[in-house]
Amino acid sequence: EVNITKEDGIKTCKVATNGGDLVTIRSFMTRSGEVTLDAGKSAMTEKGVEVYTSRDIDSYKPLDNFELDVDSLYQKHCAVWNKKWEEADIKTEDEKLQGALRFSVYHLIRSCNEDDPRVAICAKGHAGEGYYGRYFWDTEINMLPFFIKTNPKAARNLLMFRYLTLPGAKRNAAKYGYSGARYAWESSVTGDDECANWQYADHEIHVTADIVYAIMNYVNATGDEEFLRDYGLEIMIETAKYWIERVDKRSDGSYNLLGVMGPDEYLPMTDNNAYTNRMVKYSLEMTLKYADKYKEKAENLGFDERLEKKVRDVYENLKLPYNKDTVLIKQCEDWDRYADLDFNVVWKDRNDFFARQISQEKNYRSKALKQADVLLMMYLFPEDFTEEQVKAAYDYYEPITTHDSSLSAAIYGIMAQKLGYTEEAKRFLQKMIDIDLDESRKGAEDGIHIANCGGLWQFVTCLT
C-alpha cells in the first residue's frame, strides 16, 4: 500500500514497492508519504532534482518531466565520458605515470564547463577552497594547451571568459590611473582583481600580455580567426592602451617596465623583467598586425592613427635586457644588484618550503627564485633562443630555484628533456606526480593543483 500527500510544483519523485506498484508525484520542496510493507519486503525511491543558479533565473524553464531511469542516465553519463577519454587519453607503459596522467586529464576535463564562457577554471580546479575560486594566468599558460589539442570548443570558451570580463579589466586599469584594460592577477567572475597581497596585485602585470599570447596560441592552432576578429582584437587594443601608459621612457629613447614582478614571485619589484617585456612586445606586435588586417574593425574600436603610432613606437623601443649574442640572459635588468645566498645555510630543511625558512624581507632582496622565469620565456618563445642560451639559463637558474611554486617543476622538466638532461627530467616528473598524489604532502588538501595537471600533460606531449 502506498499513500502520498503532495504540494504542486516542479520536482518529481517515484516510489515503488518491489511488488511492482509505482506512484509518481510532483512536488516543489516538500513531499510526504507513507509506504506500508509486509515483513521482508522493501521499497525504493528515485528523485530527480533540477539545479540552476541565480544567473539563470530569467531564462530558466522547468522541465515538464524527468527521466528517472537510473540505468539509462548512467549509460548516457558513460557515453559522454568515453568520448572525452577517446579525445584526451594518453597511454604509457609506466604504470605510475599512467595513473598520474589520467588523474591530471580527468581533473582538467572535469573542471571545465565547455558550454558556459561565464566561468573559467579556478586555481584549485573547483575542488577546494584554496584561492577562493579565483582565476589566474595558469589558465592561459598551463591549462589552455591541453584544451586546444583535445577540445578546441572548451579552449575558445576559456578565452571568451576573458572577453566577457574585459569590463572588469578596464576597471582594474582605471583604478591604477591607466587607460585601457589591465587583467586581474586574481580575477573574480566579473574580471575585477580580488588579490589581497599588494605586491602581487600591483606588480605582477604579465597576465595582461599572457592572455594575448594565449589567444594567438589558440588561433594559430585552430585557424579560428573569426574569434580573433570578433573578440580577440578588442582585447589586444584595450590592453595595448594600458601598456603604452604603463611604460616609462628614458633619455636614450627606450621604453621600460619598471617595478615589475615576473613569474618568479620572490623578486617583487624589478626593472625590465625579461619574461614580462618579451611577452608585452609580442602582445603589441600582434595588436599591430591584426589591427592592420582588420582595419575597419580596429578603427571602430578606437585604434586610430595616433594610437597606432604610439603602440608602434613602444613596440619597437621596449627594452629587452638581452640580445641574440647574450649567452646568460638575466632575469631582469637589475639582476646583479640582488644578493647571493648560501642555500645550505638558509634552506636547512629541504623537505619544507624555502619561504618558510627565510624572512620575506631577506628573500625579496636575494637571488632565490620561486619558480621558472627565464626558462618559461624560452619555452614559450623557442625560436628566439639558441641551445647554448637555454643550457646556460638552465645550468645557472636551476640551482637557485626553490620550486616552491607548483608551476615550476613542469617547465624545468620540459626544458631538461629538451636539453637531454634525462635524470633531471625524471626528478621533475616525480615532483609533478607528488604534488597532489603523495598523501604525506597533503597537497590536495585545499584543492587540486590544476595548473600542475596541465603542466604534466605538456611535459608528456612536448616532444611529440
Secondary structure, 3 states (H helix, E strand, C coil): CEEEEECCCCEEEEEEECCCCEEEEEECCCEEEEECCCCCCCEEEEEECCCCCHHHCCCCCCCCCCCCCHHHHHHHHHHHHHHHHHHHCCCCCCHHHHHHHHHHHHHHHHHCCCCCCCCCCCCCCCCCCHHHHCECCHHHHHHHHHHHHHCHHHHHHHHHHHHHCHHHHHHHHHHCCCCCCCCCCCECCCCCECCCCHHHHHHCCCHHHHHHHHHHHHHHHHCCHHHHHHHHHHHHHHHHHHHHHHCEECCCCCEECCCECCCCCCCCCECCEHHHHHHHHHHHHHHHHHHHHCHHHHHHCCCCHHHHHHHHHHHHHECCCCCCCCCCCCCECCHHHCECCCHHHHCCCCCCCHHHHCCHHHHCCECCECCCCHHHHHHHCHHHCCHHHHHHHHHHHHHHECCCCCCHHHHHHHHHHHHCCHHHHHHHHHHHHHHHHCHHHCCCCCCCCHHHHHHHHHHHHCCC
